[in-house]
Amino acid sequence: MKIHKLLILIFIVSFLVNCGDDSKNPNDVFSILIKDAKKSYKTSDVLQVSITNKKNKTLESITYSIDIENVAVGNE
């Protein structure tokens, strides 16, 4: 019985230690801002998008796509 209680205690402690604020939800880590957002755009319109990294996570790359095709990005 003592071993049973010890195993339960170890499980609970390890569970609590592993519960950090390391969220897997992208909305908790990043936010997207579209300047002057509209419901529809023409092909000649310029779309300004910014991504905020709320928790300073390391990013390897950012890719923009529309209908599965990559979109060219201009950095200003």
Backbone as a printed PyTorch tensor [residue, N CA C, xyz], in Angstrom:
tensor([[[  0.8210,  -1.1980,   0.0000],
         [  0.0000,   0.0000,   0.0000],
         [  0.8660,   1.2630,   0.0000]],

        [[  1.9890,   1.2340,   0.7200],
         [  2.8600,   2.4060,   0.7620],
         [  3.4680,   2.6740,  -0.6120]],

        [[  3.7890,   1.6160,  -1.3400],
         [  4.3570,   1.7790,  -2.6790],
         [  3.3140,   2.4110,  -3.6020]],

        [[  2.0850,   2.0020,  -3.4420],
         [  0.9910,   2.5490,  -4.2450],
         [  0.8620,   4.0610,  -4.0250]],

        [[  0.8880,   4.4800,  -2.7730],
         [  0.7810,   5.9050,  -2.4470],
         [  1.9910,   6.6720,  -2.9680]],

        [[  3.1640,   6.0520,  -2.8700],
         [  4.3860,   6.6960,  -3.3490],
         [  4.3340,   6.8880,  -4.8700]],

        [[  3.8650,   5.8830,  -5.5900],
         [  3.7560,   5.9930,  -7.0420],
         [  2.7470,   7.0700,  -7.4470]],

        [[  1.6460,   7.1360,  -6.7260],
         [  0.6440,   8.1700,  -7.0120],
         [  1.2210,   9.5570,  -6.7480]],

        [[  1.9530,   9.7050,  -5.6600],
         [  2.5750,  10.9840,  -5.3280],
         [  3.5870,  11.3850,  -6.4010]],

        [[  4.4040,  10.4430,  -6.8440],
         [  5.3900,  10.7300,  -7.8920],
         [  4.6880,  11.1490,  -9.1820]],

        [[  3.6130,  10.4590,  -9.5310],
         [  2.8580,  10.8000, -10.7380],
         [  2.2880,  12.2120, -10.6460]],

        [[  1.6940,  12.5520,  -9.5270],
         [  1.0870,  13.8790,  -9.3590],
         [  2.1480,  14.9720,  -9.4190]],

        [[  3.2670,  14.7500,  -8.7490],
         [  4.3410,  15.7500,  -8.7490],
         [  4.9010,  15.9300, -10.1590]],

        [[  5.1390,  14.8310, -10.8680],
         [  5.6770,  14.9490, -12.2300],
         [  4.6700,  15.6200, -13.1630]],

        [[  3.3960,  15.3740, -12.9690],
         [  2.3580,  16.0220, -13.7720],
         [  2.3520,  17.5270, -13.5260]],

        [[  2.4380,  17.9310, -12.2760],
         [  2.4170,  19.3530, -11.9450],
         [  3.6680,  20.0690, -12.4270]],

        [[  4.7980,  19.3900, -12.3910],
         [  6.0430,  20.0000, -12.8500],
         [  6.0050,  20.2170, -14.3590]],

        [[  5.3980,  19.3090, -15.0940],
         [  5.3490,  19.4120, -16.5500],
         [  4.2740,  20.3590, -17.0460]],

        [[  3.4230,  20.8460, -16.1880],
         [  2.3700,  21.7810, -16.5970],
         [  2.9070,  23.1980, -16.5130]],

        [[  3.5770,  23.6380, -17.5670],
         [  4.0920,  24.9970, -17.6130],
         [  3.1890,  25.8620, -18.4580]],

        [[  3.6510,  27.0640, -18.7880],
         [  2.8700,  27.9450, -19.6460],
         [  3.3190,  27.8360, -21.1000]],

        [[  3.9280,  26.7210, -21.4470],
         [  4.4180,  26.4920, -22.8040],
         [  3.2560,  26.0570, -23.6840]],

        [[  2.4640,  27.0090, -24.0920],
         [  1.2290,  26.7360, -24.8230],
         [  1.5160,  26.2290, -26.2300]],

        [[  0.7130,  25.2850, -26.6720],
         [  0.8100,  24.7670, -28.0370],
         [ -0.1410,  25.5040, -28.9720]],

        [[ -0.9910,  26.3440, -28.4220],
         [ -1.9470,  27.0910, -29.2200],
         [ -1.2360,  28.2800, -29.8750]],

        [[ -1.1810,  28.3400, -31.2040],
         [ -0.4820,  29.4440, -31.8730],
         [ -1.0370,  30.8190, -31.5310]],

        [[ -2.3080,  30.9120, -31.1740],
         [ -2.8970,  32.2070, -30.8260],
         [ -2.3380,  32.7600, -29.5230]],

        [[ -1.8150,  31.8910, -28.6610],
         [ -1.2090,  32.3500, -27.4140],
         [  0.2170,  32.8330, -27.6210]],

        [[  0.8470,  32.4180, -28.7060],
         [  2.2490,  32.7330, -28.9520],
         [  2.4020,  33.8530, -29.9830]],

        [[  1.5580,  33.8610, -31.0020],
         [  1.6670,  34.8280, -32.0870],
         [  0.3410,  35.5490, -32.3090]],

        [[  0.4390,  36.7660, -32.8140],
         [ -0.7660,  37.4710, -33.2490],
         [ -0.4880,  38.0790, -34.6190]],

        [[ -1.5180,  38.1640, -35.4200],
         [ -1.4100,  38.7060, -36.7710],
         [ -2.2380,  39.9810, -36.8490]],

        [[ -1.6360,  41.0310, -37.3760],
         [ -2.3180,  42.3090, -37.5500],
         [ -2.3180,  42.6580, -39.0330]],

        [[ -3.4910,  42.8990, -39.5770],
         [ -3.6330,  43.3250, -40.9680],
         [ -4.0330,  44.7930, -40.9530]],

        [[ -3.1470,  45.6420, -41.4720],
         [ -3.3930,  47.0820, -41.4660],
         [ -4.4840,  47.4180, -42.4770]],

        [[ -5.4640,  48.1990, -42.0530],
         [ -6.5950,  48.6180, -42.8940],
         [ -7.2820,  47.4170, -43.5460]],

        [[ -7.6610,  46.4430, -42.7370],
         [ -8.2840,  45.2130, -43.2480],
         [ -9.6160,  45.5090, -43.9270]],

        [[ -9.8450,  44.8140, -45.0370],
         [-11.0960,  44.9340, -45.7850],
         [-11.6710,  43.5400, -45.9840]],

        [[-12.9270,  43.4860, -46.4260],
         [-13.5470,  42.1840, -46.6900],
         [-13.0370,  41.5700, -47.9790]],

        [[-12.6840,  42.3900, -48.9440],
         [-12.1740,  41.8620, -50.2120],
         [-11.0760,  42.7840, -50.7380]],

        [[-10.2200,  42.2210, -51.5720],
         [ -9.0870,  42.9540, -52.1250],
         [ -9.0290,  42.7590, -53.6330]],

        [[ -8.4930,  43.7650, -54.3310],
         [ -8.2070,  43.6580, -55.7560],
         [ -6.7620,  43.1930, -55.9030]],

        [[ -6.4210,  42.7180, -57.0760],
         [ -5.0420,  42.2610, -57.2860],
         [ -4.0440,  43.4050, -57.2040]],

        [[ -4.4810,  44.6270, -57.3990],
         [ -3.5750,  45.7780, -57.3310],
         [ -3.4300,  46.3340, -55.9090]],

        [[ -4.2300,  45.8600, -54.9560],
         [ -4.1660,  46.3430, -53.5750],
         [ -2.8980,  45.8480, -52.8810]],

        [[ -2.4220,  46.6560, -51.9530],
         [ -1.2760,  46.2770, -51.1220],
         [ -1.8100,  45.8460, -49.7660]],

        [[ -1.3890,  44.6900, -49.3260],
         [ -1.8220,  44.1440, -48.0440],
         [ -0.6470,  44.1810, -47.0810]],

        [[ -0.7920,  44.9260, -45.9850],
         [  0.2770,  45.0250, -44.9930],
         [ -0.0690,  44.1400, -43.8020]],

        [[  0.7740,  43.1390, -43.5670],
         [  0.5560,  42.1680, -42.4980],
         [  1.7580,  42.1930, -41.5760]],

        [[  1.4970,  42.1910, -40.2770],
         [  2.5940,  42.0740, -39.3160],
         [  2.2780,  40.9510, -38.3310]],

        [[  3.3180,  40.2490, -37.9340],
         [  3.1900,  39.1490, -36.9840],
         [  3.9300,  39.5390, -35.7170]],

        [[  3.2490,  39.4480, -34.5820],
         [  3.8560,  39.7500, -33.2920],
         [  4.1690,  38.4460, -32.5790]],

        [[  5.4100,  38.3130, -32.1590],
         [  5.8810,  37.1380, -31.4420],
         [  5.7450,  37.4330, -29.9460]],

        [[  4.6330,  37.0420, -29.3360],
         [  4.3030,  37.4160, -27.9590],
         [  5.2640,  36.8440, -26.9180]],

        [[  5.8220,  35.6740, -27.1830],
         [  6.6590,  35.0160, -26.1730],
         [  8.1020,  34.8590, -26.6270]],

        [[  8.5130,  35.6340, -27.6320],
         [  9.8830,  35.6170, -28.1480],
         [ 10.3730,  34.2250, -28.5040]],

        [[  9.5220,  33.4470, -29.1430],
         [  9.9070,  32.1200, -29.6170],
         [ 10.8050,  32.2720, -30.8390]],

        [[ 11.7110,  31.3200, -31.0330],
         [ 12.5920,  31.3350, -32.1860],
         [ 11.8160,  30.9080, -33.4280]],

        [[ 11.9250,  31.7070, -34.4770],
         [ 11.2420,  31.4030, -35.7360],
         [ 12.2680,  30.9870, -36.7770]],

        [[ 11.9930,  29.8960, -37.4570],
         [ 12.8650,  29.4730, -38.5440],
         [ 12.4580,  30.1440, -39.8450]],

        [[ 11.1600,  30.2600, -40.0820],
         [ 10.6960,  30.9040, -41.3030],
         [  9.2240,  31.2690, -41.1600]],

        [[  8.8100,  32.1960, -42.0030],
         [  7.4020,  32.5730, -42.1010],
         [  7.0430,  32.5020, -43.5770]],

        [[  5.9750,  31.8160, -43.8830],
         [  5.5400,  31.6560, -45.2630],
         [  4.1010,  32.1320, -45.3930]],

        [[  3.8510,  32.9550, -46.3940],
         [  2.5020,  33.4170, -46.6830],
         [  2.0130,  32.6750, -47.9240]],

        [[  0.7530,  32.2430, -47.8980],
         [  0.2110,  31.5520, -49.0690],
         [ -1.2680,  31.8850, -49.2310]],

        [[ -1.7030,  31.8360, -50.4790],
         [ -3.1150,  32.0060, -50.8210],
         [ -3.4800,  30.8580, -51.7430]],

        [[ -4.5030,  30.1230, -51.3860],
         [ -4.9290,  28.9670, -52.1780],
         [ -3.7560,  28.0400, -52.4960]],

        [[ -2.9690,  27.7270, -51.5210],
         [ -1.8420,  26.7910, -51.5520],
         [ -0.6350,  27.3240, -52.3280]],

        [[ -0.6970,  28.4970, -52.9030],
         [  0.4430,  29.0690, -53.6130],
         [  1.1410,  30.0830, -52.7160]],

        [[  2.4860,  30.0010, -52.6430],
         [  3.2560,  30.9470, -51.8430],
         [  3.1570,  32.3480, -52.4320]],

        [[  3.1740,  33.3400, -51.5520],
         [  3.0590,  34.7380, -51.9410],
         [  4.3930,  35.4100, -51.6690]],

        [[  4.8600,  36.2320, -52.6140],
         [  6.1100,  36.9630, -52.4290],
         [  5.9330,  37.9850, -51.3120]],

        [[  6.9880,  38.1580, -50.5110],
         [  6.9300,  39.0620, -49.3670],
         [  7.9690,  40.1520, -49.5590]],

        [[  7.5640,  41.4010, -49.3340],
         [  8.4950,  42.5170, -49.3900],
         [  8.6950,  43.0740, -47.9980]],

        [[  9.9380,  43.1710, -47.5550],
         [ 10.2370,  43.7400, -46.2320],
         [ 10.5780,  45.2080, -46.3950]],

        [[  9.9470,  46.0260, -45.6030],
         [ 10.1940,  47.4630, -45.6790],
         [ 10.8600,  47.9300, -44.4230]]])
